[in-house]
Amino acid sequence: MLQVQDSVHAASVSGERYSGMMDALVRLVRRDGVMVLYSGLWANYLKVVPSVGISFVVFEAVKDQLQERFPTRQYAE
């Protein structure tokens, strides 16, 4: 809510004005409880898990292509 609060005009969407991050955090916890801090966690997991999986697959594919194209050289010791 603090992100969408207009600093010049009226209050935020909920009708409250926050003076800063800590003020918003304290008021939210007092009003809705500690669990409000975790309200978007599952939605974030649903977004992050496929994203990380795709990143790993692309990294491995690019790494394999680069190793084919530029093989490592063996140096004599």
PyMOL Python script that loads the backbone (N, CA, C, O; Angstrom):
from pymol import cmd

cmd.read_pdbstr("""\
ATOM      1  N   MET A   1       0.806  -1.181   0.000  1.00  0.00           N
ATOM      2  CA  MET A   1       0.000   0.000   0.000  1.00  0.00           C
ATOM      3  C   MET A   1       0.857   1.255   0.000  1.00  0.00           C
ATOM      4  O   MET A   1       0.494   2.269  -0.596  1.00  0.00           O
ATOM      5  N   LEU A   2       1.971   1.178   0.659  1.00  0.00           N
ATOM      6  CA  LEU A   2       2.854   2.333   0.714  1.00  0.00           C
ATOM      7  C   LEU A   2       3.382   2.675  -0.676  1.00  0.00           C
ATOM      8  O   LEU A   2       3.642   3.842  -0.971  1.00  0.00           O
ATOM      9  N   GLN A   3       3.542   1.666  -1.530  1.00  0.00           N
ATOM     10  CA  GLN A   3       4.062   1.906  -2.874  1.00  0.00           C
ATOM     11  C   GLN A   3       3.097   2.713  -3.727  1.00  0.00           C
ATOM     12  O   GLN A   3       3.536   3.498  -4.568  1.00  0.00           O
ATOM     13  N   VAL A   4       1.802   2.542  -3.534  1.00  0.00           N
ATOM     14  CA  VAL A   4       0.831   3.244  -4.364  1.00  0.00           C
ATOM     15  C   VAL A   4       0.293   4.501  -3.704  1.00  0.00           C
ATOM     16  O   VAL A   4      -0.561   5.183  -4.271  1.00  0.00           O
ATOM     17  N   GLN A   5       0.780   4.811  -2.519  1.00  0.00           N
ATOM     18  CA  GLN A   5       0.327   6.008  -1.810  1.00  0.00           C
ATOM     19  C   GLN A   5       0.887   7.239  -2.499  1.00  0.00           C
ATOM     20  O   GLN A   5       2.084   7.309  -2.779  1.00  0.00           O
ATOM     21  N   ASP A   6       0.045   8.189  -2.768  1.00  0.00           N
ATOM     22  CA  ASP A   6       0.448   9.436  -3.411  1.00  0.00           C
ATOM     23  C   ASP A   6       1.030  10.351  -2.336  1.00  0.00           C
ATOM     24  O   ASP A   6       0.376  10.632  -1.331  1.00  0.00           O
ATOM     25  N   SER A   7       2.246  10.809  -2.550  1.00  0.00           N
ATOM     26  CA  SER A   7       2.900  11.622  -1.525  1.00  0.00           C
ATOM     27  C   SER A   7       2.359  13.049  -1.472  1.00  0.00           C
ATOM     28  O   SER A   7       2.576  13.745  -0.480  1.00  0.00           O
ATOM     29  N   VAL A   8       1.665  13.500  -2.506  1.00  0.00           N
ATOM     30  CA  VAL A   8       1.195  14.873  -2.546  1.00  0.00           C
ATOM     31  C   VAL A   8      -0.287  14.976  -2.209  1.00  0.00           C
ATOM     32  O   VAL A   8      -0.695  15.892  -1.495  1.00  0.00           O
ATOM     33  N   HIS A   9      -1.087  14.058  -2.709  1.00  0.00           N
ATOM     34  CA  HIS A   9      -2.533  14.177  -2.598  1.00  0.00           C
ATOM     35  C   HIS A   9      -3.103  13.339  -1.463  1.00  0.00           C
ATOM     36  O   HIS A   9      -2.487  13.214  -0.404  1.00  0.00           O
ATOM     37  N   ALA A  10      -4.256  12.778  -1.681  1.00  0.00           N
ATOM     38  CA  ALA A  10      -5.023  12.099  -0.633  1.00  0.00           C
ATOM     39  C   ALA A  10      -4.333  10.832  -0.132  1.00  0.00           C
ATOM     40  O   ALA A  10      -3.183  10.555  -0.473  1.00  0.00           O
ATOM     41  N   ALA A  11      -5.048  10.085   0.670  1.00  0.00           N
ATOM     42  CA  ALA A  11      -4.516   8.882   1.313  1.00  0.00           C
ATOM     43  C   ALA A  11      -4.401   7.744   0.311  1.00  0.00           C
ATOM     44  O   ALA A  11      -4.742   7.888  -0.863  1.00  0.00           O
ATOM     45  N   SER A  12      -3.914   6.616   0.798  1.00  0.00           N
ATOM     46  CA  SER A  12      -3.734   5.443  -0.044  1.00  0.00           C
ATOM     47  C   SER A  12      -5.078   4.807  -0.368  1.00  0.00           C
ATOM     48  O   SER A  12      -6.128   5.353  -0.029  1.00  0.00           O
ATOM     49  N   VAL A  13      -5.043   3.666  -1.017  1.00  0.00           N
ATOM     50  CA  VAL A  13      -6.251   2.963  -1.437  1.00  0.00           C
ATOM     51  C   VAL A  13      -7.134   2.629  -0.238  1.00  0.00           C
ATOM     52  O   VAL A  13      -8.358   2.728  -0.325  1.00  0.00           O
ATOM     53  N   SER A  14      -6.532   2.236   0.871  1.00  0.00           N
ATOM     54  CA  SER A  14      -7.303   1.850   2.053  1.00  0.00           C
ATOM     55  C   SER A  14      -7.813   3.058   2.843  1.00  0.00           C
ATOM     56  O   SER A  14      -8.590   2.891   3.784  1.00  0.00           O
ATOM     57  N   GLY A  15      -7.395   4.254   2.482  1.00  0.00           N
ATOM     58  CA  GLY A  15      -7.820   5.440   3.202  1.00  0.00           C
ATOM     59  C   GLY A  15      -6.844   5.859   4.282  1.00  0.00           C
ATOM     60  O   GLY A  15      -7.047   6.889   4.926  1.00  0.00           O
ATOM     61  N   GLU A  16      -5.793   5.091   4.496  1.00  0.00           N
ATOM     62  CA  GLU A  16      -4.784   5.427   5.506  1.00  0.00           C
ATOM     63  C   GLU A  16      -3.593   6.097   4.846  1.00  0.00           C
ATOM     64  O   GLU A  16      -3.286   5.841   3.681  1.00  0.00           O
ATOM     65  N   ARG A  17      -2.931   6.952   5.600  1.00  0.00           N
ATOM     66  CA  ARG A  17      -1.659   7.525   5.156  1.00  0.00           C
ATOM     67  C   ARG A  17      -0.566   6.998   6.053  1.00  0.00           C
ATOM     68  O   ARG A  17      -0.680   7.008   7.279  1.00  0.00           O
ATOM     69  N   TYR A  18       0.495   6.537   5.420  1.00  0.00           N
ATOM     70  CA  TYR A  18       1.628   6.013   6.169  1.00  0.00           C
ATOM     71  C   TYR A  18       2.771   7.006   6.090  1.00  0.00           C
ATOM     72  O   TYR A  18       2.987   7.637   5.056  1.00  0.00           O
ATOM     73  N   SER A  19       3.497   7.140   7.181  1.00  0.00           N
ATOM     74  CA  SER A  19       4.623   8.071   7.179  1.00  0.00           C
ATOM     75  C   SER A  19       5.915   7.405   6.724  1.00  0.00           C
ATOM     76  O   SER A  19       6.917   8.085   6.504  1.00  0.00           O
ATOM     77  N   GLY A  20       5.902   6.096   6.583  1.00  0.00           N
ATOM     78  CA  GLY A  20       7.085   5.382   6.135  1.00  0.00           C
ATOM     79  C   GLY A  20       6.862   3.884   6.180  1.00  0.00           C
ATOM     80  O   GLY A  20       5.768   3.415   6.494  1.00  0.00           O
ATOM     81  N   MET A  21       7.909   3.137   5.862  1.00  0.00           N
ATOM     82  CA  MET A  21       7.813   1.691   5.799  1.00  0.00           C
ATOM     83  C   MET A  21       7.494   1.076   7.163  1.00  0.00           C
ATOM     84  O   MET A  21       6.637   0.197   7.262  1.00  0.00           O
ATOM     85  N   MET A  22       8.168   1.526   8.195  1.00  0.00           N
ATOM     86  CA  MET A  22       7.937   0.948   9.528  1.00  0.00           C
ATOM     87  C   MET A  22       6.530   1.266  10.027  1.00  0.00           C
ATOM     88  O   MET A  22       5.897   0.426  10.666  1.00  0.00           O
ATOM     89  N   ASP A  23       6.041   2.458   9.745  1.00  0.00           N
ATOM     90  CA  ASP A  23       4.685   2.823  10.131  1.00  0.00           C
ATOM     91  C   ASP A  23       3.681   1.906   9.437  1.00  0.00           C
ATOM     92  O   ASP A  23       2.747   1.416  10.073  1.00  0.00           O
ATOM     93  N   ALA A  24       3.865   1.671   8.145  1.00  0.00           N
ATOM     94  CA  ALA A  24       2.965   0.783   7.403  1.00  0.00           C
ATOM     95  C   ALA A  24       3.040  -0.637   7.944  1.00  0.00           C
ATOM     96  O   ALA A  24       2.010  -1.291   8.104  1.00  0.00           O
ATOM     97  N   LEU A  25       4.234  -1.117   8.224  1.00  0.00           N
ATOM     98  CA  LEU A  25       4.417  -2.475   8.745  1.00  0.00           C
ATOM     99  C   LEU A  25       3.723  -2.644  10.092  1.00  0.00           C
ATOM    100  O   LEU A  25       2.998  -3.617  10.299  1.00  0.00           O
ATOM    101  N   VAL A  26       3.938  -1.718  10.994  1.00  0.00           N
ATOM    102  CA  VAL A  26       3.339  -1.802  12.326  1.00  0.00           C
ATOM    103  C   VAL A  26       1.819  -1.748  12.240  1.00  0.00           C
ATOM    104  O   VAL A  26       1.132  -2.529  12.897  1.00  0.00           O
ATOM    105  N   ARG A  27       1.294  -0.837  11.438  1.00  0.00           N
ATOM    106  CA  ARG A  27      -0.169  -0.727  11.325  1.00  0.00           C
ATOM    107  C   ARG A  27      -0.795  -1.964  10.708  1.00  0.00           C
ATOM    108  O   ARG A  27      -1.843  -2.426  11.159  1.00  0.00           O
ATOM    109  N   LEU A  28      -0.155  -2.503   9.677  1.00  0.00           N
ATOM    110  CA  LEU A  28      -0.687  -3.712   9.043  1.00  0.00           C
ATOM    111  C   LEU A  28      -0.716  -4.882  10.008  1.00  0.00           C
ATOM    112  O   LEU A  28      -1.707  -5.608  10.077  1.00  0.00           O
ATOM    113  N   VAL A  29       0.370  -5.072  10.757  1.00  0.00           N
ATOM    114  CA  VAL A  29       0.431  -6.181  11.703  1.00  0.00           C
ATOM    115  C   VAL A  29      -0.589  -5.994  12.814  1.00  0.00           C
ATOM    116  O   VAL A  29      -1.233  -6.957  13.230  1.00  0.00           O
ATOM    117  N   ARG A  30      -0.744  -4.780  13.295  1.00  0.00           N
ATOM    118  CA  ARG A  30      -1.739  -4.530  14.345  1.00  0.00           C
ATOM    119  C   ARG A  30      -3.159  -4.786  13.848  1.00  0.00           C
ATOM    120  O   ARG A  30      -3.983  -5.361  14.559  1.00  0.00           O
ATOM    121  N   ARG A  31      -3.433  -4.352  12.618  1.00  0.00           N
ATOM    122  CA  ARG A  31      -4.788  -4.469  12.086  1.00  0.00           C
ATOM    123  C   ARG A  31      -5.129  -5.887  11.622  1.00  0.00           C
ATOM    124  O   ARG A  31      -6.222  -6.380  11.900  1.00  0.00           O
ATOM    125  N   ASP A  32      -4.195  -6.555  10.911  1.00  0.00           N
ATOM    126  CA  ASP A  32      -4.511  -7.834  10.276  1.00  0.00           C
ATOM    127  C   ASP A  32      -3.740  -9.026  10.830  1.00  0.00           C
ATOM    128  O   ASP A  32      -4.028 -10.164  10.459  1.00  0.00           O
ATOM    129  N   GLY A  33      -2.777  -8.796  11.703  1.00  0.00           N
ATOM    130  CA  GLY A  33      -1.995  -9.889  12.258  1.00  0.00           C
ATOM    131  C   GLY A  33      -0.728 -10.145  11.456  1.00  0.00           C
ATOM    132  O   GLY A  33      -0.541  -9.605  10.366  1.00  0.00           O
ATOM    133  N   VAL A  34       0.128 -10.971  12.013  1.00  0.00           N
ATOM    134  CA  VAL A  34       1.432 -11.256  11.411  1.00  0.00           C
ATOM    135  C   VAL A  34       1.292 -11.984  10.072  1.00  0.00           C
ATOM    136  O   VAL A  34       2.123 -11.800   9.183  1.00  0.00           O
ATOM    137  N   MET A  35       0.256 -12.805   9.918  1.00  0.00           N
ATOM    138  CA  MET A  35       0.100 -13.584   8.694  1.00  0.00           C
ATOM    139  C   MET A  35      -0.103 -12.716   7.455  1.00  0.00           C
ATOM    140  O   MET A  35       0.075 -13.196   6.336  1.00  0.00           O
ATOM    141  N   VAL A  36      -0.471 -11.449   7.634  1.00  0.00           N
ATOM    142  CA  VAL A  36      -0.628 -10.559   6.482  1.00  0.00           C
ATOM    143  C   VAL A  36       0.718 -10.355   5.771  1.00  0.00           C
ATOM    144  O   VAL A  36       0.745 -10.041   4.581  1.00  0.00           O
ATOM    145  N   LEU A  37       1.812 -10.530   6.480  1.00  0.00           N
ATOM    146  CA  LEU A  37       3.128 -10.375   5.878  1.00  0.00           C
ATOM    147  C   LEU A  37       3.443 -11.498   4.896  1.00  0.00           C
ATOM    148  O   LEU A  37       4.319 -11.348   4.044  1.00  0.00           O
ATOM    149  N   TYR A  38       2.737 -12.622   5.009  1.00  0.00           N
ATOM    150  CA  TYR A  38       2.954 -13.777   4.140  1.00  0.00           C
ATOM    151  C   TYR A  38       1.830 -13.961   3.135  1.00  0.00           C
ATOM    152  O   TYR A  38       1.727 -15.025   2.525  1.00  0.00           O
ATOM    153  N   SER A  39       0.992 -12.966   2.946  1.00  0.00           N
ATOM    154  CA  SER A  39      -0.212 -13.137   2.135  1.00  0.00           C
ATOM    155  C   SER A  39       0.082 -13.455   0.669  1.00  0.00           C
ATOM    156  O   SER A  39      -0.714 -14.156   0.045  1.00  0.00           O
ATOM    157  N   GLY A  40       1.157 -12.987   0.102  1.00  0.00           N
ATOM    158  CA  GLY A  40       1.458 -13.244  -1.306  1.00  0.00           C
ATOM    159  C   GLY A  40       2.516 -14.291  -1.526  1.00  0.00           C
ATOM    160  O   GLY A  40       3.032 -14.425  -2.636  1.00  0.00           O
ATOM    161  N   LEU A  41       2.855 -15.041  -0.491  1.00  0.00           N
ATOM    162  CA  LEU A  41       3.966 -15.985  -0.594  1.00  0.00           C
ATOM    163  C   LEU A  41       3.698 -17.102  -1.595  1.00  0.00           C
ATOM    164  O   LEU A  41       4.568 -17.411  -2.409  1.00  0.00           O
ATOM    165  N   TRP A  42       2.515 -17.716  -1.557  1.00  0.00           N
ATOM    166  CA  TRP A  42       2.226 -18.827  -2.473  1.00  0.00           C
ATOM    167  C   TRP A  42       2.182 -18.352  -3.917  1.00  0.00           C
ATOM    168  O   TRP A  42       2.657 -19.046  -4.816  1.00  0.00           O
ATOM    169  N   ALA A  43       1.615 -17.176  -4.142  1.00  0.00           N
ATOM    170  CA  ALA A  43       1.593 -16.638  -5.504  1.00  0.00           C
ATOM    171  C   ALA A  43       3.014 -16.404  -6.005  1.00  0.00           C
ATOM    172  O   ALA A  43       3.306 -16.635  -7.178  1.00  0.00           O
ATOM    173  N   ASN A  44       3.886 -15.953  -5.132  1.00  0.00           N
ATOM    174  CA  ASN A  44       5.278 -15.740  -5.509  1.00  0.00           C
ATOM    175  C   ASN A  44       5.967 -17.067  -5.826  1.00  0.00           C
ATOM    176  O   ASN A  44       6.733 -17.153  -6.785  1.00  0.00           O
ATOM    177  N   TYR A  45       5.698 -18.101  -5.025  1.00  0.00           N
ATOM    178  CA  TYR A  45       6.266 -19.423  -5.312  1.00  0.00           C
ATOM    179  C   TYR A  45       5.799 -19.937  -6.671  1.00  0.00           C
ATOM    180  O   TYR A  45       6.591 -20.511  -7.419  1.00  0.00           O
ATOM    181  N   LEU A  46       4.530 -19.739  -6.994  1.00  0.00           N
ATOM    182  CA  LEU A  46       4.013 -20.197  -8.279  1.00  0.00           C
ATOM    183  C   LEU A  46       4.692 -19.491  -9.445  1.00  0.00           C
ATOM    184  O   LEU A  46       4.765 -20.033 -10.548  1.00  0.00           O
ATOM    185  N   LYS A  47       5.181 -18.299  -9.205  1.00  0.00           N
ATOM    186  CA  LYS A  47       5.874 -17.534 -10.238  1.00  0.00           C
ATOM    187  C   LYS A  47       7.361 -17.895 -10.291  1.00  0.00           C
ATOM    188  O   LYS A  47       7.932 -18.003 -11.376  1.00  0.00           O
ATOM    189  N   VAL A  48       7.973 -18.076  -9.154  1.00  0.00           N
ATOM    190  CA  VAL A  48       9.424 -18.238  -9.088  1.00  0.00           C
ATOM    191  C   VAL A  48       9.880 -19.636  -9.500  1.00  0.00           C
ATOM    192  O   VAL A  48      10.892 -19.765 -10.189  1.00  0.00           O
ATOM    193  N   VAL A  49       9.174 -20.666  -9.106  1.00  0.00           N
ATOM    194  CA  VAL A  49       9.616 -22.041  -9.379  1.00  0.00           C
ATOM    195  C   VAL A  49       9.775 -22.285 -10.885  1.00  0.00           C
ATOM    196  O   VAL A  49      10.829 -22.771 -11.293  1.00  0.00           O
ATOM    197  N   PRO A  50       8.791 -21.976 -11.726  1.00  0.00           N
ATOM    198  CA  PRO A  50       9.021 -22.173 -13.164  1.00  0.00           C
ATOM    199  C   PRO A  50      10.129 -21.273 -13.718  1.00  0.00           C
ATOM    200  O   PRO A  50      10.877 -21.682 -14.606  1.00  0.00           O
ATOM    201  N   SER A  51      10.229 -20.072 -13.204  1.00  0.00           N
ATOM    202  CA  SER A  51      11.247 -19.150 -13.676  1.00  0.00           C
ATOM    203  C   SER A  51      12.654 -19.693 -13.417  1.00  0.00           C
ATOM    204  O   SER A  51      13.515 -19.646 -14.296  1.00  0.00           O
ATOM    205  N   VAL A  52      12.876 -20.198 -12.230  1.00  0.00           N
ATOM    206  CA  VAL A  52      14.194 -20.749 -11.892  1.00  0.00           C
ATOM    207  C   VAL A  52      14.462 -22.007 -12.712  1.00  0.00           C
ATOM    208  O   VAL A  52      15.585 -22.224 -13.167  1.00  0.00           O
ATOM    209  N   GLY A  53      13.440 -22.835 -12.902  1.00  0.00           N
ATOM    210  CA  GLY A  53      13.603 -24.036 -13.713  1.00  0.00           C
ATOM    211  C   GLY A  53      13.998 -23.702 -15.141  1.00  0.00           C
ATOM    212  O   GLY A  53      14.893 -24.330 -15.707  1.00  0.00           O
ATOM    213  N   ILE A  54      13.334 -22.715 -15.721  1.00  0.00           N
ATOM    214  CA  ILE A  54      13.664 -22.300 -17.086  1.00  0.00           C
ATOM    215  C   ILE A  54      15.079 -21.743 -17.145  1.00  0.00           C
ATOM    216  O   ILE A  54      15.804 -22.001 -18.106  1.00  0.00           O
ATOM    217  N   SER A  55      15.479 -20.985 -16.136  1.00  0.00           N
ATOM    218  CA  SER A  55      16.835 -20.432 -16.102  1.00  0.00           C
ATOM    219  C   SER A  55      17.887 -21.531 -16.091  1.00  0.00           C
ATOM    220  O   SER A  55      18.890 -21.439 -16.799  1.00  0.00           O
ATOM    221  N   PHE A  56      17.666 -22.570 -15.293  1.00  0.00           N
ATOM    222  CA  PHE A  56      18.625 -23.686 -15.242  1.00  0.00           C
ATOM    223  C   PHE A  56      18.701 -24.412 -16.575  1.00  0.00           C
ATOM    224  O   PHE A  56      19.794 -24.748 -17.032  1.00  0.00           O
ATOM    225  N   VAL A  57      17.565 -24.659 -17.203  1.00  0.00           N
ATOM    226  CA  VAL A  57      17.551 -25.363 -18.485  1.00  0.00           C
ATOM    227  C   VAL A  57      18.274 -24.551 -19.551  1.00  0.00           C
ATOM    228  O   VAL A  57      19.073 -25.102 -20.309  1.00  0.00           O
ATOM    229  N   VAL A  58      18.006 -23.255 -19.619  1.00  0.00           N
ATOM    230  CA  VAL A  58      18.665 -22.393 -20.608  1.00  0.00           C
ATOM    231  C   VAL A  58      20.165 -22.323 -20.332  1.00  0.00           C
ATOM    232  O   VAL A  58      20.965 -22.377 -21.266  1.00  0.00           O
ATOM    233  N   PHE A  59      20.557 -22.203 -19.063  1.00  0.00           N
ATOM    234  CA  PHE A  59      21.979 -22.153 -18.722  1.00  0.00           C
ATOM    235  C   PHE A  59      22.690 -23.418 -19.192  1.00  0.00           C
ATOM    236  O   PHE A  59      23.754 -23.341 -19.808  1.00  0.00           O
ATOM    237  N   GLU A  60      22.109 -24.579 -18.905  1.00  0.00           N
ATOM    238  CA  GLU A  60      22.737 -25.844 -19.302  1.00  0.00           C
ATOM    239  C   GLU A  60      22.820 -25.970 -20.818  1.00  0.00           C
ATOM    240  O   GLU A  60      23.830 -26.441 -21.341  1.00  0.00           O
ATOM    241  N   ALA A  61      21.771 -25.556 -21.535  1.00  0.00           N
ATOM    242  CA  ALA A  61      21.772 -25.641 -22.997  1.00  0.00           C
ATOM    243  C   ALA A  61      22.847 -24.731 -23.590  1.00  0.00           C
ATOM    244  O   ALA A  61      23.575 -25.138 -24.495  1.00  0.00           O
ATOM    245  N   VAL A  62      22.945 -23.512 -23.087  1.00  0.00           N
ATOM    246  CA  VAL A  62      23.960 -22.578 -23.595  1.00  0.00           C
ATOM    247  C   VAL A  62      25.357 -23.071 -23.249  1.00  0.00           C
ATOM    248  O   VAL A  62      26.270 -22.980 -24.069  1.00  0.00           O
ATOM    249  N   LYS A  63      25.526 -23.590 -22.047  1.00  0.00           N
ATOM    250  CA  LYS A  63      26.838 -24.114 -21.642  1.00  0.00           C
ATOM    251  C   LYS A  63      27.263 -25.261 -22.549  1.00  0.00           C
ATOM    252  O   LYS A  63      28.419 -25.319 -22.968  1.00  0.00           O
ATOM    253  N   ASP A  64      26.339 -26.180 -22.859  1.00  0.00           N
ATOM    254  CA  ASP A  64      26.658 -27.302 -23.744  1.00  0.00           C
ATOM    255  C   ASP A  64      27.021 -26.817 -25.144  1.00  0.00           C
ATOM    256  O   ASP A  64      27.973 -27.316 -25.745  1.00  0.00           O
ATOM    257  N   GLN A  65      26.273 -25.851 -25.664  1.00  0.00           N
ATOM    258  CA  GLN A  65      26.565 -25.306 -26.991  1.00  0.00           C
ATOM    259  C   GLN A  65      27.932 -24.625 -27.018  1.00  0.00           C
ATOM    260  O   GLN A  65      28.687 -24.781 -27.978  1.00  0.00           O
ATOM    261  N   LEU A  66      28.245 -23.883 -25.983  1.00  0.00           N
ATOM    262  CA  LEU A  66      29.550 -23.211 -25.933  1.00  0.00           C
ATOM    263  C   LEU A  66      30.686 -24.211 -25.816  1.00  0.00           C
ATOM    264  O   LEU A  66      31.745 -24.014 -26.412  1.00  0.00           O
ATOM    265  N   GLN A  67      30.484 -25.277 -25.061  1.00  0.00           N
ATOM    266  CA  GLN A  67      31.537 -26.288 -24.942  1.00  0.00           C
ATOM    267  C   GLN A  67      31.744 -27.040 -26.243  1.00  0.00           C
ATOM    268  O   GLN A  67      32.867 -27.444 -26.548  1.00  0.00           O
ATOM    269  N   GLU A  68      30.684 -27.235 -27.017  1.00  0.00           N
ATOM    270  CA  GLU A  68      30.834 -27.858 -28.330  1.00  0.00           C
ATOM    271  C   GLU A  68      31.601 -26.944 -29.275  1.00  0.00           C
ATOM    272  O   GLU A  68      32.486 -27.384 -30.009  1.00  0.00           O
ATOM    273  N   ARG A  69      31.250 -25.683 -29.242  1.00  0.00           N
ATOM    274  CA  ARG A  69      31.846 -24.736 -30.186  1.00  0.00           C
ATOM    275  C   ARG A  69      33.266 -24.350 -29.797  1.00  0.00           C
ATOM    276  O   ARG A  69      34.118 -24.163 -30.666  1.00  0.00           O
ATOM    277  N   PHE A  70      33.522 -24.230 -28.526  1.00  0.00           N
ATOM    278  CA  PHE A  70      34.842 -23.836 -28.030  1.00  0.00           C
ATOM    279  C   PHE A  70      35.318 -24.866 -27.019  1.00  0.00           C
ATOM    280  O   PHE A  70      35.227 -24.629 -25.814  1.00  0.00           O
ATOM    281  N   PRO A  71      35.821 -25.996 -27.478  1.00  0.00           N
ATOM    282  CA  PRO A  71      36.254 -27.028 -26.536  1.00  0.00           C
ATOM    283  C   PRO A  71      37.456 -26.554 -25.700  1.00  0.00           C
ATOM    284  O   PRO A  71      38.260 -25.735 -26.145  1.00  0.00           O
ATOM    285  N   THR A  72      37.549 -27.078 -24.513  1.00  0.00           N
ATOM    286  CA  THR A  72      38.660 -26.679 -23.642  1.00  0.00           C
ATOM    287  C   THR A  72      39.939 -27.316 -24.166  1.00  0.00           C
ATOM    288  O   THR A  72      39.951 -28.441 -24.664  1.00  0.00           O
ATOM    289  N   ARG A  73      40.982 -26.571 -24.035  1.00  0.00           N
ATOM    290  CA  ARG A  73      42.279 -27.051 -24.533  1.00  0.00           C
ATOM    291  C   ARG A  73      43.004 -27.803 -23.432  1.00  0.00           C
ATOM    292  O   ARG A  73      42.949 -27.439 -22.257  1.00  0.00           O
ATOM    293  N   GLN A  74      43.667 -28.836 -23.835  1.00  0.00           N
ATOM    294  CA  GLN A  74      44.490 -29.607 -22.899  1.00  0.00           C
ATOM    295  C   GLN A  74      45.921 -29.098 -23.001  1.00  0.00           C
ATOM    296  O   GLN A  74      46.518 -29.088 -24.078  1.00  0.00           O
ATOM    297  N   TYR A  75      46.457 -28.679 -21.866  1.00  0.00           N
ATOM    298  CA  TYR A  75      47.825 -28.165 -21.841  1.00  0.00           C
ATOM    299  C   TYR A  75      48.745 -29.231 -21.273  1.00  0.00           C
ATOM    300  O   TYR A  75      48.401 -29.919 -20.311  1.00  0.00           O
ATOM    301  N   ALA A  76      49.911 -29.359 -21.873  1.00  0.00           N
ATOM    302  CA  ALA A  76      50.907 -30.329 -21.411  1.00  0.00           C
ATOM    303  C   ALA A  76      51.558 -29.794 -20.148  1.00  0.00           C
ATOM    304  O   ALA A  76      51.850 -28.604 -20.029  1.00  0.00           O
ATOM    305  N   GLU A  77      51.774 -30.690 -19.224  1.00  0.00           N
ATOM    306  CA  GLU A  77      52.413 -30.272 -17.966  1.00  0.00           C
ATOM    307  C   GLU A  77      53.843 -30.677 -17.926  1.00  0.00           C
ATOM    308  O   GLU A  77      54.534 -30.407 -16.944  1.00  0.00           O
TER     309      GLU A  77
END
""", "prot")
cmd.dss("prot")
cmd.show_as("cartoon", "prot")
cmd.util.cbc("prot")
cmd.orient("prot")
